[in-house]
């Protein structure tokens, strides 16, 4: 279906996955997209980010808006304004899906103050844990939740602690990207994700 899209083309984009896109109109954030994965385009030989931007992401579709683009270490990579126009979304476009992630069964009736514990095979390096590779996103708004981190049991258990209570009835996705590394520098074999709904 034809729609607006954001396309970023650059060098070494794959080395800084995943990305975050923040959309603003009138100084207000209208949408935050997390977990955007860059890919290598075999046709253009470029590393790209292609993301479908739906009308619901905007307070006023067709009006000027601002896009901010961040890499995995939360460094802003792009900041520009333009008028939204319709285009064709390619089949290669990344739609912020969980393709390639190891996903667990969805959890229901999770407590609003739940701390999530992720069991790891090896002790991890706490310096590799950050908001770019370990985060929680509200499904409806696409906005990330502010969290703290703690390591237990010799670094083999990672705790993700929300700073504020989750919204009752809301659905969230917890993401742990594969770039969380052990003390020896080895990364997780595959990224992990779990979806949950709050009581």
N, CA and C atoms as a LAMMPS dump frame, in Angstrom:
ITEM: TIMESTEP
0
ITEM: NUMBER OF ATOMS
597
ITEM: BOX BOUNDS ff ff ff
-5.0000000000000000e+02 5.0000000000000000e+02
-5.0000000000000000e+02 5.0000000000000000e+02
-5.0000000000000000e+02 5.0000000000000000e+02
ITEM: ATOMS id mol type element x y z
1 1 1 N 0.84 -1.184 0
2 1 2 C 0 0 0
3 1 3 C 0.879 1.24 0
4 2 1 N 0.645 2.217 -0.871
5 2 2 C 1.481 3.419 -0.921
6 2 3 C 1.41 4.193 0.386
7 3 1 N 2.539 4.681 0.831
8 3 2 C 2.56 5.483 2.039
9 3 3 C 3.898 6.192 2.138
10 4 1 N 4.055 6.968 3.186
11 4 2 C 5.287 7.695 3.433
12 4 3 C 6.323 6.751 4.023
13 5 1 N 7.584 7.01 3.725
14 5 2 C 8.624 6.222 4.351
15 5 3 C 9.835 7.084 4.644
16 6 1 N 10.633 6.625 5.591
17 6 2 C 11.924 7.244 5.896
18 6 3 C 13.003 6.311 5.355
19 7 1 N 13.939 6.862 4.605
20 7 2 C 15.063 6.062 4.105
21 7 3 C 16.359 6.745 4.481
22 8 1 N 17.21 6.025 5.175
23 8 2 C 18.535 6.523 5.514
24 8 3 C 19.579 5.667 4.831
25 9 1 N 20.529 6.291 4.145
26 9 2 C 21.6 5.581 3.451
27 9 3 C 22.922 6.068 4.006
28 10 1 N 23.823 5.14 4.339
29 10 2 C 25.084 5.567 4.908
30 10 3 C 26.147 4.49 4.87
31 11 1 N 27.242 4.759 5.56
32 11 2 C 28.377 3.845 5.626
33 11 3 C 28.447 3.25 7.028
34 12 1 N 28.695 1.958 7.106
35 12 2 C 28.835 1.251 8.384
36 12 3 C 27.589 1.342 9.261
37 13 1 N 26.427 1.425 8.635
38 13 2 C 25.192 1.449 9.417
39 13 3 C 24.971 0.141 10.157
40 14 1 N 25.41 -0.968 9.566
41 14 2 C 25.191 -2.273 10.184
42 14 3 C 25.933 -2.404 11.505
43 15 1 N 27.005 -1.633 11.672
44 15 2 C 27.806 -1.717 12.89
45 15 3 C 27.154 -1.013 14.071
46 16 1 N 26.095 -0.254 13.823
47 16 2 C 25.472 0.531 14.901
48 16 3 C 24.002 0.184 15.091
49 17 1 N 23.581 -1.021 14.656
50 17 2 C 22.22 -1.48 14.926
51 17 3 C 22.004 -1.686 16.419
52 18 1 N 20.756 -1.581 16.917
53 18 2 C 19.572 -1.084 16.211
54 18 3 C 19.469 0.43 16.328
55 19 1 N 18.58 1.023 15.545
56 19 2 C 18.401 2.466 15.53
57 19 3 C 17.051 2.863 16.131
58 20 1 N 16.941 4.148 16.415
59 20 2 C 15.685 4.707 16.929
60 20 3 C 15.333 5.937 16.107
61 21 1 N 14.071 6.063 15.743
62 21 2 C 13.58 7.234 15.02
63 21 3 C 12.54 7.934 15.884
64 22 1 N 12.702 9.235 16.048
65 22 2 C 11.751 10.046 16.806
66 22 3 C 11.126 11.065 15.857
67 23 1 N 9.797 11.087 15.8
68 23 2 C 9.065 12.013 14.932
69 23 3 C 8.45 13.11 15.788
70 24 1 N 8.648 14.356 15.386
71 24 2 C 8.106 15.493 16.126
72 24 3 C 7.299 16.391 15.198
73 25 1 N 6.222 16.951 15.727
74 25 2 C 5.455 18.001 15.049
75 25 3 C 5.097 19.051 16.087
76 26 1 N 5.372 20.299 15.744
77 26 2 C 5.054 21.383 16.667
78 26 3 C 5.754 21.272 17.997
79 27 1 N 6.954 20.695 18.003
80 27 2 C 7.725 20.57 19.233
81 27 3 C 7.313 19.411 20.119
82 28 1 N 6.324 18.628 19.696
83 28 2 C 5.853 17.487 20.474
84 28 3 C 6.233 16.185 19.774
85 29 1 N 6.642 15.18 20.55
86 29 2 C 6.936 13.866 19.983
87 29 3 C 5.622 13.164 19.679
88 30 1 N 5.413 12.81 18.418
89 30 2 C 4.183 12.123 18.024
90 30 3 C 4.395 10.621 17.851
91 31 1 N 5.653 10.198 17.674
92 31 2 C 5.93 8.765 17.531
93 31 3 C 7.401 8.489 17.759
94 32 1 N 7.678 7.36 18.414
95 32 2 C 9.044 6.892 18.609
96 32 3 C 9.112 5.442 18.145
97 33 1 N 9.991 5.162 17.191
98 33 2 C 10.158 3.811 16.652
99 33 3 C 11.496 3.264 17.116
100 34 1 N 11.463 2.131 17.813
101 34 2 C 12.677 1.523 18.345
102 34 3 C 13.008 0.228 17.615
103 35 1 N 14.249 -0.204 17.757
104 35 2 C 14.658 -1.487 17.205
105 35 3 C 14.755 -1.527 15.7
106 36 1 N 15 -0.382 15.055
107 36 2 C 15.118 -0.33 13.601
108 36 3 C 16.442 -0.968 13.179
109 37 1 N 16.387 -1.948 12.291
110 37 2 C 17.584 -2.667 11.854
111 37 3 C 18.009 -2.216 10.453
112 38 1 N 19.264 -1.792 10.336
113 38 2 C 19.809 -1.478 9.015
114 38 3 C 20.06 -2.779 8.255
115 39 1 N 20.067 -2.707 6.918
116 39 2 C 20.313 -3.886 6.099
117 39 3 C 21.148 -3.496 4.887
118 40 1 N 21.747 -4.501 4.249
119 40 2 C 22.528 -4.259 3.036
120 40 3 C 21.629 -4.474 1.83
121 41 1 N 21.499 -3.433 1.004
122 41 2 C 20.667 -3.496 -0.19
123 41 3 C 21.491 -4.071 -1.344
124 42 1 N 21.137 -5.284 -1.776
125 42 2 C 21.899 -5.955 -2.829
126 42 3 C 21.815 -5.241 -4.172
127 43 1 N 20.763 -4.445 -4.369
128 43 2 C 20.589 -3.759 -5.647
129 43 3 C 21.413 -2.48 -5.726
130 44 1 N 21.464 -1.73 -4.625
131 44 2 C 22.178 -0.453 -4.629
132 44 3 C 23.573 -0.556 -4.015
133 45 1 N 23.857 -1.676 -3.336
134 45 2 C 25.116 -1.881 -2.627
135 45 3 C 25.331 -0.827 -1.537
136 46 1 N 24.234 -0.402 -0.948
137 46 2 C 24.283 0.547 0.161
138 46 3 C 23.769 -0.11 1.432
139 47 1 N 24.226 0.403 2.565
140 47 2 C 23.632 0.036 3.843
141 47 3 C 22.511 1.033 4.109
142 48 1 N 21.311 0.535 4.396
143 48 2 C 20.14 1.401 4.465
144 48 3 C 19.273 1.11 5.683
145 49 1 N 18.5 2.13 6.043
146 49 2 C 17.37 2.001 6.955
147 49 3 C 16.132 2.419 6.179
148 50 1 N 15.162 1.544 6.027
149 50 2 C 13.907 1.873 5.353
150 50 3 C 12.76 1.577 6.3
151 51 1 N 12.001 2.601 6.635
152 51 2 C 10.943 2.44 7.63
153 51 3 C 9.658 3.07 7.132
154 52 1 N 8.574 2.326 7.18
155 52 2 C 7.267 2.85 6.811
156 52 3 C 6.779 3.803 7.892
157 53 1 N 6.341 4.993 7.479
158 53 2 C 5.797 5.984 8.405
159 53 3 C 4.298 6.097 8.156
160 54 1 N 3.521 5.598 9.081
161 54 2 C 2.071 5.548 8.919
162 54 3 C 1.415 6.869 9.302
163 55 1 N 0.246 7.173 8.736
164 55 2 C -0.452 8.423 9.073
165 55 3 C -0.689 8.602 10.57
166 56 1 N -0.915 7.501 11.288
167 56 2 C -1.199 7.603 12.724
168 56 3 C 0.01 8.075 13.532
169 57 1 N 1.202 8.09 12.907
170 57 2 C 2.394 8.564 13.598
171 57 3 C 2.432 10.084 13.706
172 58 1 N 1.534 10.771 13
173 58 2 C 1.58 12.225 12.905
174 58 3 C 0.325 12.853 13.495
175 59 1 N 0.508 14.008 14.134
176 59 2 C -0.646 14.761 14.625
177 59 3 C -1.411 15.35 13.449
178 60 1 N -0.68 15.731 12.389
179 60 2 C -1.299 16.296 11.181
180 60 3 C -0.554 15.76 9.965
181 61 1 N -1.095 14.713 9.362
182 61 2 C -0.428 14.076 8.226
183 61 3 C -0.424 15.023 7.027
184 62 1 N 0.76 15.225 6.424
185 62 2 C 0.9 16.143 5.31
186 62 3 C 1.458 17.487 5.716
187 63 1 N 1.659 17.681 7.025
188 63 2 C 2.228 18.932 7.534
189 63 3 C 3.721 18.741 7.812
190 64 1 N 4.49 19.843 7.932
191 64 2 C 5.918 19.722 8.222
192 64 3 C 6.164 18.964 9.522
193 65 1 N 7.225 18.167 9.537
194 65 2 C 7.589 17.44 10.744
195 65 3 C 9.1 17.302 10.824
196 66 1 N 9.572 16.887 11.97
197 66 2 C 10.991 16.753 12.24
198 66 3 C 11.292 15.294 12.562
199 67 1 N 12.351 14.748 11.973
200 67 2 C 12.771 13.379 12.245
201 67 3 C 14.145 13.401 12.901
202 68 1 N 14.266 12.715 14.028
203 68 2 C 15.567 12.552 14.681
204 68 3 C 15.932 11.075 14.638
205 69 1 N 17.167 10.813 14.286
206 69 2 C 17.631 9.455 14.022
207 69 3 C 18.807 9.153 14.948
208 70 1 N 18.692 8.095 15.769
209 70 2 C 19.709 7.779 16.77
210 70 3 C 20.261 6.373 16.544
211 71 1 N 21.559 6.194 16.817
212 71 2 C 22.14 4.857 16.709
213 71 3 C 22.038 4.125 18.044
214 72 1 N 22.683 2.959 18.14
215 72 2 C 22.526 2.1 19.313
216 72 3 C 23.079 2.706 20.596
217 73 1 N 24.011 3.652 20.478
218 73 2 C 24.548 4.309 21.667
219 73 3 C 23.85 5.635 21.944
220 74 1 N 22.703 5.822 21.283
221 74 2 C 21.852 7.001 21.482
222 74 3 C 22.486 8.292 20.977
223 75 1 N 23.413 8.178 20.017
224 75 2 C 23.983 9.357 19.369
225 75 3 C 23.068 9.767 18.225
226 76 1 N 22.719 11.053 18.164
227 76 2 C 21.85 11.526 17.088
228 76 3 C 22.628 11.567 15.78
229 77 1 N 22.069 10.952 14.744
230 77 2 C 22.756 10.862 13.467
231 77 3 C 22.164 11.772 12.402
232 78 1 N 20.921 12.183 12.571
233 78 2 C 20.28 12.999 11.543
234 78 3 C 19.208 13.851 12.196
235 79 1 N 19.039 15.049 11.701
236 79 2 C 18.009 15.934 12.234
237 79 3 C 17.624 16.898 11.119
238 80 1 N 16.468 16.7 10.512
239 80 2 C 16.073 17.533 9.384
240 80 3 C 14.562 17.666 9.319
241 81 1 N 14.101 18.697 8.605
242 81 2 C 12.68 18.965 8.435
243 81 3 C 12.306 18.854 6.968
244 82 1 N 11.138 18.29 6.681
245 82 2 C 10.632 18.283 5.317
246 82 3 C 9.132 18.027 5.344
247 83 1 N 8.494 18.241 4.205
248 83 2 C 7.044 18.053 4.098
249 83 3 C 6.755 16.601 3.768
250 84 1 N 5.868 15.982 4.527
251 84 2 C 5.568 14.569 4.291
252 84 3 C 4.877 14.386 2.956
253 85 1 N 5.358 13.432 2.185
254 85 2 C 4.794 13.112 0.879
255 85 3 C 4.602 11.606 0.783
256 86 1 N 3.687 11.189 -0.074
257 86 2 C 3.452 9.759 -0.233
258 86 3 C 4.438 9.164 -1.233
259 87 1 N 4.833 7.92 -0.985
260 87 2 C 5.717 7.197 -1.88
261 87 3 C 5.384 5.723 -1.783
262 88 1 N 6.165 4.898 -2.427
263 88 2 C 5.912 3.456 -2.415
264 88 3 C 6.86 2.79 -1.434
265 89 1 N 6.316 1.949 -0.575
266 89 2 C 7.131 1.22 0.386
267 89 3 C 7.641 -0.057 -0.271
268 90 1 N 8.954 -0.222 -0.318
269 90 2 C 9.536 -1.405 -0.939
270 90 3 C 9.381 -2.625 -0.057
271 91 1 N 9.489 -3.806 -0.666
272 91 2 C 9.372 -5.039 0.108
273 91 3 C 10.549 -5.209 1.06
274 92 1 N 11.647 -4.466 0.833
275 92 2 C 12.803 -4.534 1.715
276 92 3 C 12.669 -3.637 2.938
277 93 1 N 11.632 -2.805 2.962
278 93 2 C 11.502 -1.845 4.049
279 93 3 C 11.398 -2.541 5.394
280 94 1 N 12.146 -2.006 6.362
281 94 2 C 12.073 -2.521 7.722
282 94 3 C 10.871 -1.898 8.408
283 95 1 N 9.977 -2.727 8.918
284 95 2 C 8.758 -2.234 9.541
285 95 3 C 8.81 -2.396 11.047
286 96 1 N 10.033 -2.34 11.619
287 96 2 C 10.174 -2.425 13.064
288 96 3 C 9.612 -3.741 13.591
289 97 1 N 9.829 -4.841 12.858
290 97 2 C 9.319 -6.138 13.263
291 97 3 C 10.328 -6.837 14.164
292 98 1 N 9.954 -8.03 14.652
293 98 2 C 10.84 -8.815 15.497
294 98 3 C 11.423 -9.992 14.721
295 99 1 N 11.48 -9.856 13.392
296 99 2 C 12.067 -10.919 12.584
297 99 3 C 13.531 -11.106 12.964
298 100 1 N 13.929 -12.359 13.198
299 100 2 C 15.301 -12.65 13.582
300 100 3 C 15.517 -12.694 15.077
301 101 1 N 14.496 -12.352 15.857
302 101 2 C 14.6 -12.386 17.307
303 101 3 C 14.11 -13.727 17.846
304 102 1 N 14.709 -14.182 18.922
305 102 2 C 14.194 -15.324 19.66
306 102 3 C 13.073 -14.802 20.555
307 103 1 N 11.851 -15.197 20.274
308 103 2 C 10.707 -14.666 21.009
309 103 3 C 10.135 -15.704 21.963
310 104 1 N 9.744 -15.246 23.136
311 104 2 C 9.106 -16.109 24.134
312 104 3 C 7.598 -15.93 24.074
313 105 1 N 6.88 -16.835 24.697
314 105 2 C 5.422 -16.765 24.733
315 105 3 C 4.973 -15.481 25.423
316 106 1 N 3.949 -14.838 24.872
317 106 2 C 3.441 -13.592 25.429
318 106 3 C 2.949 -13.805 26.854
319 107 1 N 3.282 -12.862 27.729
320 107 2 C 2.856 -12.921 29.128
321 107 3 C 1.652 -12.002 29.338
322 108 1 N 0.692 -12.484 30.092
323 108 2 C -0.523 -11.721 30.383
324 108 3 C -0.568 -11.349 31.862
325 109 1 N -1.312 -10.282 32.174
326 109 2 C -1.558 -9.857 33.56
327 109 3 C -0.271 -9.643 34.355
328 110 1 N 0.69 -9.004 33.719
329 110 2 C 1.954 -8.685 34.375
330 110 3 C 1.745 -7.512 35.33
331 111 1 N 2.376 -7.56 36.489
332 111 2 C 2.242 -6.486 37.473
333 111 3 C 2.828 -5.181 36.933
334 112 1 N 2.237 -4.062 37.354
335 112 2 C 2.644 -2.748 36.848
336 112 3 C 4.06 -2.357 37.262
337 113 1 N 4.575 -3.007 38.287
338 113 2 C 5.912 -2.67 38.781
339 113 3 C 6.915 -3.798 38.547
340 114 1 N 6.603 -4.697 37.644
341 114 2 C 7.431 -5.893 37.453
342 114 3 C 8.857 -5.561 37.024
343 115 1 N 9.805 -6.212 37.681
344 115 2 C 11.196 -6.204 37.258
345 115 3 C 11.443 -7.475 36.453
346 116 1 N 11.977 -7.32 35.253
347 116 2 C 12.227 -8.467 34.389
348 116 3 C 13.636 -8.994 34.622
349 117 1 N 13.763 -10.316 34.723
350 117 2 C 15.063 -10.964 34.897
351 117 3 C 15.354 -11.834 33.682
352 118 1 N 16.492 -11.594 33.058
353 118 2 C 16.892 -12.343 31.865
354 118 3 C 18.096 -13.205 32.217
355 119 1 N 17.925 -14.527 32.098
356 119 2 C 19.006 -15.47 32.394
357 119 3 C 19.918 -15.6 31.187
358 120 1 N 21.22 -15.451 31.423
359 120 2 C 22.211 -15.498 30.349
360 120 3 C 23.162 -16.673 30.559
361 121 1 N 23.711 -17.178 29.473
362 121 2 C 24.614 -18.33 29.559
363 121 3 C 25.964 -17.973 30.165
364 122 1 N 26.392 -16.72 29.938
365 122 2 C 27.683 -16.272 30.443
366 122 3 C 27.524 -14.968 31.208
367 123 1 N 28.505 -14.69 32.043
368 123 2 C 28.539 -13.409 32.742
369 123 3 C 28.738 -12.291 31.726
370 124 1 N 27.92 -11.235 31.812
371 124 2 C 27.997 -10.167 30.819
372 124 3 C 28.775 -8.965 31.341
373 125 1 N 29.279 -8.195 30.41
374 125 2 C 29.99 -6.962 30.722
375 125 3 C 28.958 -5.853 30.896
376 126 1 N 28.846 -5.305 32.106
377 126 2 C 27.821 -4.296 32.366
378 126 3 C 28.001 -3.05 31.51
379 127 1 N 29.212 -2.8 31.025
380 127 2 C 29.461 -1.621 30.196
381 127 3 C 28.848 -1.739 28.802
382 128 1 N 28.429 -2.951 28.418
383 128 2 C 27.81 -3.134 27.101
384 128 3 C 26.29 -3.047 27.164
385 129 1 N 25.724 -2.842 28.342
386 129 2 C 24.27 -2.757 28.499
387 129 3 C 23.854 -1.292 28.463
388 130 1 N 22.979 -0.93 27.532
389 130 2 C 22.519 0.451 27.425
390 130 3 C 21.13 0.495 26.803
391 131 1 N 20.568 1.698 26.711
392 131 2 C 19.202 1.866 26.204
393 131 3 C 19.085 1.582 24.715
394 132 1 N 20.23 1.425 24.027
395 132 2 C 20.194 1.109 22.609
396 132 3 C 20.085 -0.375 22.323
397 133 1 N 20.44 -1.224 23.326
398 133 2 C 20.384 -2.667 23.077
399 133 3 C 19.535 -3.442 24.079
400 134 1 N 19.098 -2.788 25.139
401 134 2 C 18.234 -3.438 26.13
402 134 3 C 17.166 -2.436 26.536
403 135 1 N 15.919 -2.66 26.124
404 135 2 C 14.89 -1.651 26.345
405 135 3 C 13.497 -2.263 26.305
406 136 1 N 12.517 -1.47 26.76
407 136 2 C 11.107 -1.864 26.75
408 136 3 C 10.336 -0.808 25.977
409 137 1 N 9.483 -1.253 25.055
410 137 2 C 8.725 -0.348 24.197
411 137 3 C 7.231 -0.598 24.365
412 138 1 N 6.456 0.488 24.52
413 138 2 C 4.999 0.357 24.543
414 138 3 C 4.519 0.125 23.114
415 139 1 N 3.723 -0.897 22.906
416 139 2 C 3.342 -1.31 21.551
417 139 3 C 2.515 -0.252 20.834
418 140 1 N 1.529 0.333 21.497
419 140 2 C 0.616 1.27 20.834
420 140 3 C 1.311 2.557 20.418
421 141 1 N 2.084 3.153 21.323
422 141 2 C 2.724 4.441 21.039
423 141 3 C 4.085 4.289 20.376
424 142 1 N 4.73 3.137 20.582
425 142 2 C 6.075 2.94 20.058
426 142 3 C 7.15 3.623 20.875
427 143 1 N 6.775 4.196 22.015
428 143 2 C 7.73 4.922 22.848
429 143 3 C 8.404 3.978 23.842
430 144 1 N 9.696 4.224 24.058
431 144 2 C 10.44 3.399 24.997
432 144 3 C 10.163 3.835 26.429
433 145 1 N 10.332 2.901 27.34
434 145 2 C 10.11 3.129 28.767
435 145 3 C 11.469 3.302 29.433
436 146 1 N 11.601 4.279 30.308
437 146 2 C 12.862 4.474 31.017
438 146 3 C 13.066 3.334 32.014
439 147 1 N 14.244 2.712 31.938
440 147 2 C 14.538 1.574 32.806
441 147 3 C 15.934 1.701 33.398
442 148 1 N 16.144 0.988 34.487
443 148 2 C 17.464 0.828 35.085
444 148 3 C 17.889 -0.623 34.9
445 149 1 N 19.189 -0.873 35.074
446 149 2 C 19.718 -2.218 34.888
447 149 3 C 20.491 -2.652 36.125
448 150 1 N 20.462 -3.952 36.397
449 150 2 C 21.248 -4.523 37.487
450 150 3 C 21.649 -5.938 37.1
451 151 1 N 22.865 -6.326 37.484
452 151 2 C 23.343 -7.684 37.23
453 151 3 C 23.355 -8.462 38.536
454 152 1 N 22.866 -9.691 38.491
455 152 2 C 22.819 -10.563 39.654
456 152 3 C 23.51 -11.882 39.321
457 153 1 N 23.756 -12.673 40.367
458 153 2 C 24.326 -14.017 40.212
459 153 3 C 25.583 -14.014 39.347
460 154 1 N 26.502 -13.142 39.722
461 154 2 C 27.784 -13.104 39.027
462 154 3 C 27.713 -12.606 37.604
463 155 1 N 26.671 -11.837 37.305
464 155 2 C 26.534 -11.264 35.972
465 155 3 C 25.805 -12.144 34.986
466 156 1 N 25.246 -13.266 35.441
467 156 2 C 24.529 -14.171 34.536
468 156 3 C 23.028 -13.897 34.508
469 157 1 N 22.555 -13.002 35.359
470 157 2 C 21.149 -12.598 35.354
471 157 3 C 21.082 -11.08 35.197
472 158 1 N 20.42 -10.635 34.143
473 158 2 C 20.25 -9.204 33.883
474 158 3 C 18.851 -8.783 34.296
475 159 1 N 18.759 -7.825 35.205
476 159 2 C 17.47 -7.297 35.636
477 159 3 C 17.181 -5.987 34.916
478 160 1 N 15.974 -5.861 34.392
479 160 2 C 15.515 -4.632 33.744
480 160 3 C 14.399 -4.071 34.607
481 161 1 N 14.639 -2.898 35.197
482 161 2 C 13.753 -2.341 36.217
483 161 3 C 13.111 -1.059 35.702
484 162 1 N 11.791 -1.011 35.554
485 162 2 C 11.138 0.223 35.077
486 162 3 C 11.234 1.33 36.121
487 163 1 N 11.521 2.566 35.672
488 163 2 C 11.591 3.695 36.601
489 163 3 C 10.205 4.084 37.102
490 164 1 N 9.176 3.878 36.253
491 164 2 C 7.793 4.162 36.628
492 164 3 C 6.944 2.934 36.342
493 165 1 N 5.767 2.884 36.934
494 165 2 C 4.866 1.75 36.726
495 165 3 C 4.408 1.685 35.273
496 166 1 N 4.23 0.469 34.769
497 166 2 C 3.651 0.284 33.444
498 166 3 C 2.18 0.685 33.474
499 167 1 N 1.623 1.043 32.311
500 167 2 C 0.216 1.423 32.214
501 167 3 C -0.67 0.186 32.271
502 168 1 N -1.691 0.254 33.08
503 168 2 C -2.631 -0.857 33.197
504 168 3 C -3.312 -1.121 31.856
505 169 1 N -3.323 -2.384 31.426
506 169 2 C -3.963 -2.771 30.171
507 169 3 C -3.109 -2.593 28.933
508 170 1 N -1.959 -1.945 29.066
509 170 2 C -1.092 -1.69 27.91
510 170 3 C -0.232 -2.91 27.587
511 171 1 N 0.197 -2.989 26.329
512 171 2 C 1.071 -4.072 25.879
513 171 3 C 2.454 -3.507 25.57
514 172 1 N 3.477 -4.215 26.01
515 172 2 C 4.859 -3.781 25.836
516 172 3 C 5.685 -4.915 25.227
517 173 1 N 6.849 -4.546 24.691
518 173 2 C 7.813 -5.535 24.218
519 173 3 C 9.159 -5.261 24.865
520 174 1 N 9.725 -6.287 25.478
521 174 2 C 11.062 -6.208 26.058
522 174 3 C 12.061 -6.75 25.039
523 175 1 N 13.095 -5.962 24.756
524 175 2 C 14.112 -6.331 23.767
525 175 3 C 15.48 -6.419 24.437
526 176 1 N 16.199 -7.504 24.166
527 176 2 C 17.611 -7.611 24.542
528 176 3 C 18.372 -7.925 23.259
529 177 1 N 19.121 -6.941 22.762
530 177 2 C 19.826 -7.093 21.496
531 177 3 C 21.068 -7.963 21.686
532 178 1 N 21.51 -8.586 20.59
533 178 2 C 22.636 -9.515 20.669
534 178 3 C 23.961 -8.838 20.976
535 179 1 N 24.013 -7.504 20.927
536 179 2 C 25.278 -6.822 21.202
537 179 3 C 25.576 -6.665 22.676
538 180 1 N 24.706 -7.179 23.543
539 180 2 C 25.084 -7.32 24.947
540 180 3 C 26.178 -8.384 24.989
541 181 1 N 27.351 -8.028 25.539
542 181 2 C 28.52 -8.907 25.426
543 181 3 C 28.966 -9.457 26.767
544 182 1 N 29.652 -10.591 26.709
545 182 2 C 30.232 -11.189 27.906
546 182 3 C 31.537 -10.483 28.243
547 183 1 N 32.109 -10.85 29.374
548 183 2 C 33.373 -10.253 29.783
549 183 3 C 34.502 -10.544 28.822
550 184 1 N 34.368 -11.612 28.033
551 184 2 C 35.401 -11.965 27.055
552 184 3 C 35.155 -11.328 25.698
553 185 1 N 34.055 -10.557 25.585
554 185 2 C 33.769 -9.848 24.345
555 185 3 C 32.836 -10.557 23.39
556 186 1 N 32.418 -11.778 23.708
557 186 2 C 31.505 -12.495 22.817
558 186 3 C 30.078 -11.993 23.007
559 187 1 N 29.351 -11.828 21.897
560 187 2 C 27.991 -11.311 21.938
561 187 3 C 26.979 -12.438 22.085
562 188 1 N 25.733 -12.059 22.408
563 188 2 C 24.66 -13.04 22.45
564 188 3 C 24.504 -13.677 21.071
565 189 1 N 24.158 -14.953 21.033
566 189 2 C 24.016 -15.651 19.753
567 189 3 C 22.87 -15.085 18.932
568 190 1 N 21.8 -14.658 19.598
569 190 2 C 20.662 -14.073 18.895
570 190 3 C 19.936 -13.115 19.827
571 191 1 N 19.349 -12.047 19.277
572 191 2 C 18.586 -11.114 20.11
573 191 3 C 17.323 -11.791 20.632
574 192 1 N 16.831 -11.322 21.764
575 192 2 C 15.653 -11.926 22.387
576 192 3 C 14.575 -10.876 22.604
577 193 1 N 13.324 -11.313 22.577
578 193 2 C 12.199 -10.398 22.776
579 193 3 C 11.049 -11.135 23.442
580 194 1 N 10.302 -10.409 24.256
581 194 2 C 9.095 -10.957 24.856
582 194 3 C 8.041 -9.86 24.93
583 195 1 N 6.829 -10.192 24.551
584 195 2 C 5.711 -9.25 24.605
585 195 3 C 4.892 -9.541 25.854
586 196 1 N 4.418 -8.477 26.507
587 196 2 C 3.617 -8.69 27.711
588 196 3 C 2.541 -7.623 27.846
589 197 1 N 1.457 -8.001 28.495
590 197 2 C 0.342 -7.093 28.752
591 197 3 C 0.195 -6.911 30.254
592 198 1 N -0.014 -5.679 30.672
593 198 2 C -0.07 -5.339 32.093
594 198 3 C -1.488 -5.53 32.628
595 199 1 N -1.598 -5.995 33.865
596 199 2 C -2.896 -6.243 34.491
597 199 3 C -3.681 -4.955 34.668
